[in-house]
């Protein structure tokens, strides 16, 4: 390879099916919700002491759990419906 040379990298191993993309978004959402718990603990439960935040978090986990029904339990970070995160 030399300076100015055009290079193309083809990454053909990505699966772009709707199911895989949905599962990736569920994983991303679960990771973010867990990270917010870490920040909450660092700030002495400042978020969890707020009722509005608790409602939003509970709603987010519930919606994620409903969306995750089409996947196996190990495919994402959401618990099965009826179980808490």
Rosetta silent file (secondary structure, phi, psi, omega in degrees, C-alpha in Angstrom):
SEQUENCE: XXXXXXXXXXXXXXXXXXXXXXXXXXXXXXXXXXXXXXXXXXXXXXXXXXXXXXXXXXXXXXXXXXXXXXXXXXXXXXXXXXXXX
SCORE:     score description
SCORE:     0.000 S_00000001
   1 L     0.000  138.663 -179.893    0.000    0.000    0.000 S_00000001
   2 L  -125.892  157.921  177.784    1.278    3.429   -0.878 S_00000001
   3 L   -56.269  136.621  178.960    0.101    6.938    0.049 S_00000001
   4 L    86.541   -8.238  179.945   -2.855    8.011   -2.066 S_00000001
   5 L   -76.476  134.525  177.500   -3.761    4.438   -2.997 S_00000001
   6 L   -76.830  134.103  179.917   -7.466    3.644   -2.703 S_00000001
   7 L  -126.157  135.161  176.892   -8.205    0.784   -0.345 S_00000001
   8 L  -119.658  132.883  178.337  -11.501   -1.028    0.027 S_00000001
   9 L  -118.347  116.887  179.714  -12.274   -3.252    2.962 S_00000001
  10 L  -101.936  116.760  178.989  -15.253   -5.573    2.535 S_00000001
  11 L  -102.635   86.903 -174.097  -16.612   -6.920    5.811 S_00000001
  12 L   -85.784    3.293 -177.688  -18.860   -9.682    4.600 S_00000001
  13 L   -90.638   -1.892  178.596  -19.292  -11.350    7.963 S_00000001
  14 L   -77.110  133.787  176.511  -21.944   -8.923    9.209 S_00000001
  15 L   -98.490  117.849 -175.488  -25.433  -10.344    9.416 S_00000001
  16 L  -107.815   25.130  177.342  -27.911   -7.593    8.575 S_00000001
  17 L   -69.561  154.673 -178.412  -31.146   -9.499    9.055 S_00000001
  18 H   -58.448  -38.944 -178.760  -33.883   -7.692   10.933 S_00000001
  19 H   -62.807  -45.653 -179.060  -33.736  -10.253   13.751 S_00000001
  20 H   -65.934  -40.456  179.204  -29.996   -9.755   14.335 S_00000001
  21 H   -65.277  -43.680  178.461  -30.329   -5.970   14.247 S_00000001
  22 H   -61.444  -42.306  179.595  -33.228   -6.053   16.740 S_00000001
  23 H   -63.896  -39.312  178.432  -31.231   -8.304   19.063 S_00000001
  24 H   -63.543  -40.587  178.056  -28.244   -5.931   18.856 S_00000001
  25 H   -66.639  -37.567  176.773  -30.466   -2.982   19.803 S_00000001
  26 H   -63.310  -42.952  177.175  -31.872   -4.936   22.754 S_00000001
  27 H   -61.400  -43.545  179.703  -28.335   -5.697   23.932 S_00000001
  28 H   -61.766  -44.363  178.995  -27.371   -2.044   23.539 S_00000001
  29 H   -63.440  -43.932 -179.926  -30.409   -0.893   25.531 S_00000001
  30 H   -62.957  -41.929  178.786  -29.758   -3.432   28.299 S_00000001
  31 H   -61.544  -44.783 -179.545  -26.105   -2.381   28.542 S_00000001
  32 H   -64.312  -41.009  178.768  -27.081    1.294   28.806 S_00000001
  33 H   -64.442  -38.482  177.520  -29.674    0.583   31.495 S_00000001
  34 H   -67.346  -39.750  178.173  -27.081   -1.391   33.485 S_00000001
  35 H   -63.771  -36.306  177.771  -24.517    1.424   33.094 S_00000001
  36 H   -64.219  -35.427  174.785  -27.041    3.916   34.422 S_00000001
  37 H   -61.685  -38.414  178.279  -27.348    1.676   37.507 S_00000001
  38 H   -64.327  -47.093  177.951  -23.575    1.952   37.947 S_00000001
  39 H   -61.897  -39.086  178.603  -23.714    5.752   37.718 S_00000001
  40 H   -59.804  -43.734  178.886  -26.652    5.759   40.121 S_00000001
  41 H   -65.177  -38.112  179.249  -24.601    3.796   42.652 S_00000001
  42 H   -65.183  -29.313 -178.041  -21.653    6.184   42.191 S_00000001
  43 L  -106.583   34.422  172.541  -23.908    9.147   42.960 S_00000001
  44 L    53.398   47.799  175.655  -25.475    7.631   46.082 S_00000001
  45 L    59.207   34.148  179.006  -28.722    6.508   44.422 S_00000001
  46 L   -63.019  -35.555  178.264  -29.524   10.000   43.172 S_00000001
  47 L   -77.581  -47.194 -174.087  -31.472    8.623   40.204 S_00000001
  48 L   -69.360  -14.334  176.103  -33.254    5.781   41.946 S_00000001
  49 L   -80.298   -9.265  179.677  -34.500    8.122   44.656 S_00000001
  50 L   -94.717  122.768 -178.337  -36.511    9.968   41.977 S_00000001
  51 H   -61.050  -37.338  178.760  -39.953    8.476   41.306 S_00000001
  52 H   -63.819  -41.524  178.361  -39.997    9.684   37.715 S_00000001
  53 H   -65.172  -42.836  179.666  -36.700    7.952   37.002 S_00000001
  54 H   -60.105  -39.943  177.819  -37.897    4.707   38.612 S_00000001
  55 H   -64.136  -45.864  179.177  -40.991    4.775   36.397 S_00000001
  56 H   -61.372  -44.093 -179.136  -38.920    5.375   33.244 S_00000001
  57 H   -64.738  -45.980  179.160  -36.472    2.618   34.126 S_00000001
  58 H   -61.238  -41.688  178.714  -39.218    0.120   34.958 S_00000001
  59 H   -64.558  -43.923  179.681  -41.012    0.994   31.720 S_00000001
  60 H   -61.355  -44.383  178.765  -37.830    0.643   29.655 S_00000001
  61 H   -65.053  -38.985 -179.497  -37.101   -2.805   31.127 S_00000001
  62 H   -65.898  -44.938  179.065  -40.718   -3.893   30.586 S_00000001
  63 H   -64.160  -44.004  177.644  -40.767   -2.767   26.951 S_00000001
  64 H   -59.812  -41.961  178.356  -37.373   -4.372   26.329 S_00000001
  65 H   -62.785  -39.552  178.218  -38.605   -7.600   27.877 S_00000001
  66 H   -67.011  -41.476  179.596  -41.690   -7.605   25.649 S_00000001
  67 H   -68.630  -27.921 -176.088  -39.597   -6.948   22.536 S_00000001
  68 H   -81.632   -4.122 -176.896  -37.141   -9.683   23.541 S_00000001
  69 H   -57.178  -33.212 -177.280  -39.811  -12.416   23.609 S_00000001
  70 H   -72.793   -9.707 -177.947  -38.930  -13.470   20.049 S_00000001
  71 L  -107.499  162.922  174.445  -35.350  -14.273   21.097 S_00000001
  72 L   -72.241  156.219 -177.270  -33.872  -16.946   23.318 S_00000001
  73 L   -57.651  -28.260 -178.422  -33.100  -15.953   26.935 S_00000001
  74 L   -90.668    1.355 -175.481  -29.339  -15.896   26.303 S_00000001
  75 L   -85.360  -12.029 -172.965  -29.523  -13.712   23.183 S_00000001
  76 L  -151.887  177.321 -177.019  -30.007  -10.379   24.947 S_00000001
  77 L   -96.684    9.725 -177.151  -29.722   -8.655   28.306 S_00000001
  78 L   -98.158  138.588  177.737  -33.426   -8.519   29.167 S_00000001
  79 L   -72.727  159.618  176.397  -35.040  -10.891   31.637 S_00000001
  80 L   -61.535  155.358  179.735  -38.069  -12.955   30.583 S_00000001
  81 L   -55.341  138.963  179.773  -41.463  -11.252   31.082 S_00000001
  82 L    94.178  -12.749  176.774  -42.539  -11.336   34.716 S_00000001
  83 L  -108.792  146.092  179.554  -38.967  -11.269   36.076 S_00000001
  84 L   -87.821  160.375 -177.873  -37.236   -8.096   37.171 S_00000001
  85 L   -77.151    0.000    0.000  -33.901   -6.872   35.851 S_00000001
